[in-house]
Amino acid sequence: MNNAEINNFDLQPTLENEIIKICPVISDDFETLYAVASDPLIWEQHPNKHRYKKEVFENFFEGAIDSKGAFLIFDTASGKPIGSSRYYICEEEKGVNSIAIGYTFLAKENWGTTYNRALKTLMLNHAFKFVDKVFFHIGALNIRSQKAIEKLGAKKFSEKDVTYHGEQANLNFVYVMEKDNWENLKNKF
């Protein structure tokens, strides 16, 4: 995505459907988001298994704020915060009009439900107003997230070491969803 295109892409819109609402993360959201993130089970398959610790999560949260594309996810029915995700710039293919979605985590009680699908549907629908491809970087050992993104129709694109904000590089599987593919799949859910 070049600078002209990034200026048109709103990286932090407030989006909502009948299941979730996503709002831009702000500095004051740390304690709210950490209350969700402090469960060690959330991070057991992520590249950094220690993000449940406050001092480690502080770095993750700093990266979220610095990205200017991070969200706090709320359950629409209860208004309760349930996790986070973000858009970020992706360099997978030079010259390809693309963005990445990642750094997603949900509270354990929302796993295996419609919440992840609702989240990714909101984010993909918004992204495809501006880009042709969306990439997802998923830790090589994060089988749960790999299966979830494959259920949405994303295809494994490559493998690469990814360095997260303030952390060491870890092997990730890179998945891609193309706009045309998404348009054909999204109404089948």
C-alpha positions as CSV (number, residue, x, y, z in Angstrom):
1,M,0.0,0.0,0.0
2,N,1.5,3.3,-1.0
3,N,1.2,6.6,1.0
4,A,-1.7,7.9,-1.1
5,E,-3.7,4.7,-0.5
6,I,-2.9,4.6,3.2
7,N,-4.3,8.1,3.5
8,N,-7.6,6.8,2.3
9,F,-7.7,3.7,4.5
10,D,-9.1,4.4,7.9
11,L,-7.0,2.1,10.1
12,Q,-9.2,2.6,13.2
13,P,-12.9,3.0,12.3
14,T,-15.5,2.1,14.8
15,L,-17.4,-0.9,13.3
16,E,-20.3,-2.9,14.7
17,N,-22.6,-5.8,13.8
18,E,-25.1,-7.8,15.9
19,I,-22.3,-9.7,17.7
20,I,-19.4,-7.4,18.2
21,K,-18.3,-3.7,18.2
22,I,-14.7,-2.7,17.6
23,C,-13.4,0.7,18.7
24,P,-10.0,2.3,18.4
25,V,-7.6,1.4,21.3
26,I,-6.5,4.4,23.3
27,S,-3.9,4.7,26.0
28,D,-6.6,4.7,28.7
29,D,-7.7,1.2,27.6
30,F,-4.7,-0.6,29.1
31,E,-6.3,-1.9,32.3
32,T,-9.5,-2.8,30.4
33,L,-7.7,-4.8,27.8
34,Y,-5.2,-6.3,30.3
35,A,-8.1,-7.7,32.3
36,V,-9.0,-9.8,29.3
37,A,-5.3,-10.6,28.3
38,S,-4.3,-11.7,31.8
39,D,-5.5,-15.3,31.1
40,P,-2.5,-17.5,30.3
41,L,-4.6,-19.8,28.2
42,I,-5.1,-17.1,25.6
43,W,-1.4,-17.0,24.8
44,E,-0.5,-20.7,25.0
45,Q,-0.2,-21.1,21.2
46,H,0.9,-17.5,20.4
47,P,4.6,-16.8,19.7
48,N,5.0,-15.1,23.1
49,K,3.4,-17.3,25.7
50,H,4.1,-14.7,28.4
51,R,1.8,-11.9,27.3
52,Y,-0.5,-12.7,30.2
53,K,2.1,-11.1,32.5
54,K,1.5,-7.4,33.0
55,E,5.1,-6.3,32.2
56,V,5.1,-8.4,28.9
57,F,1.6,-7.2,28.0
58,E,2.7,-3.6,28.4
59,N,5.0,-4.1,25.4
60,F,2.2,-5.7,23.4
61,F,-0.1,-2.7,24.3
62,E,2.6,-0.2,23.4
63,G,2.8,-1.8,19.9
64,A,-1.0,-1.6,19.6
65,I,-1.0,2.1,20.4
66,D,2.0,2.7,18.1
67,S,0.3,0.8,15.2
68,K,-2.5,3.4,15.0
69,G,-4.6,0.5,13.8
70,A,-5.6,-1.4,17.0
71,F,-9.0,-2.2,18.3
72,L,-10.7,-3.0,21.5
73,I,-13.4,-5.6,20.8
74,F,-16.7,-5.6,22.7
75,D,-19.6,-8.1,22.9
76,T,-22.5,-6.1,21.4
77,A,-25.1,-7.7,23.7
78,S,-23.3,-7.3,27.0
79,G,-21.0,-4.3,26.2
80,K,-18.2,-6.4,27.8
81,P,-14.6,-6.1,26.4
82,I,-13.6,-9.4,25.0
83,G,-10.3,-8.9,23.1
84,S,-8.3,-7.0,20.5
85,S,-7.1,-7.0,16.9
86,R,-5.5,-4.6,14.5
87,Y,-4.7,-3.5,11.0
88,Y,-1.1,-2.9,10.1
89,I,1.0,-2.3,7.0
90,C,2.3,-5.4,5.3
91,E,5.3,-5.7,3.0
92,E,4.5,-9.2,1.7
93,E,4.3,-8.1,-1.9
94,K,5.8,-4.8,-3.0
95,G,3.4,-2.9,-5.2
96,V,0.4,-4.9,-4.1
97,N,-2.5,-3.0,-2.7
98,S,-2.7,-4.8,0.7
99,I,-3.0,-4.6,4.5
100,A,-2.6,-7.1,7.3
101,I,-4.9,-8.1,10.1
102,G,-3.5,-9.7,13.2
103,Y,-2.4,-9.5,16.8
104,T,-5.9,-10.9,17.5
105,F,-6.9,-12.4,20.8
106,L,-10.3,-13.2,22.3
107,A,-11.3,-14.1,25.8
108,K,-11.5,-17.9,26.2
109,E,-15.3,-17.9,26.6
110,N,-15.5,-16.6,23.0
111,W,-13.5,-19.3,21.4
112,G,-15.2,-21.7,19.1
113,T,-18.2,-19.4,18.7
114,T,-19.2,-16.8,16.1
115,Y,-17.1,-14.0,17.6
116,N,-13.9,-14.5,15.6
117,R,-15.9,-14.8,12.3
118,A,-17.9,-11.7,13.2
119,L,-14.7,-9.8,13.9
120,K,-12.9,-10.9,10.7
121,T,-16.0,-10.2,8.6
122,L,-16.2,-6.6,9.9
123,M,-12.5,-6.1,9.3
124,L,-12.4,-7.8,5.9
125,N,-15.4,-5.9,4.6
126,H,-13.9,-2.6,5.7
127,A,-10.4,-3.5,4.3
128,F,-11.7,-4.6,0.9
129,K,-13.2,-1.1,0.4
130,F,-9.6,0.0,0.0
131,V,-7.3,-3.0,-0.8
132,D,-7.2,-6.1,-3.0
133,K,-5.4,-8.4,-0.5
134,V,-5.4,-9.0,3.2
135,F,-2.6,-10.9,4.9
136,F,-2.6,-12.6,8.2
137,H,0.6,-13.5,10.1
138,I,-0.1,-16.5,12.4
139,G,2.5,-18.1,14.7
140,A,3.6,-21.5,13.4
141,L,2.4,-23.2,16.5
142,N,-0.9,-21.4,16.7
143,I,-3.0,-24.2,15.3
144,R,-6.3,-22.7,16.7
145,S,-5.8,-19.4,14.8
146,Q,-4.6,-21.2,11.6
147,K,-7.8,-23.4,11.5
148,A,-10.0,-20.4,12.2
149,I,-8.5,-18.3,9.3
150,E,-8.7,-21.3,7.0
151,K,-12.4,-21.7,7.8
152,L,-12.9,-18.2,6.5
153,G,-11.2,-19.1,3.2
154,A,-7.7,-17.6,3.6
155,K,-5.0,-19.6,1.9
156,K,-1.5,-20.2,3.2
157,F,0.9,-18.0,1.2
158,S,4.3,-18.4,2.8
159,E,6.3,-18.9,5.9
160,K,8.5,-16.2,7.4
161,D,10.1,-15.0,10.6
162,V,8.2,-12.1,12.0
163,T,9.5,-9.7,14.7
164,Y,6.7,-8.4,16.9
165,H,7.1,-5.0,18.6
166,G,9.9,-5.3,21.1
167,E,10.2,-9.1,20.8
168,Q,12.4,-11.6,19.0
169,A,11.5,-13.0,15.6
170,N,9.3,-16.1,15.5
171,L,8.3,-18.3,12.6
172,N,4.9,-17.4,11.2
173,F,2.6,-18.8,8.6
174,V,1.4,-16.1,6.2
175,Y,-2.1,-16.4,4.9
176,V,-3.8,-14.3,2.3
177,M,-7.4,-13.5,1.4
178,E,-8.0,-11.9,-1.9
179,K,-10.9,-9.5,-2.5
180,D,-12.6,-11.6,-5.2
181,N,-12.3,-14.7,-3.1
182,W,-13.9,-12.9,-0.1
183,E,-16.7,-11.6,-2.2
184,N,-17.6,-15.1,-3.3
185,L,-17.2,-16.6,0.3
186,K,-18.7,-14.1,2.7
187,N,-22.3,-14.7,2.0
188,K,-21.9,-18.5,2.5
189,F,-21.4,-18.1,6.3
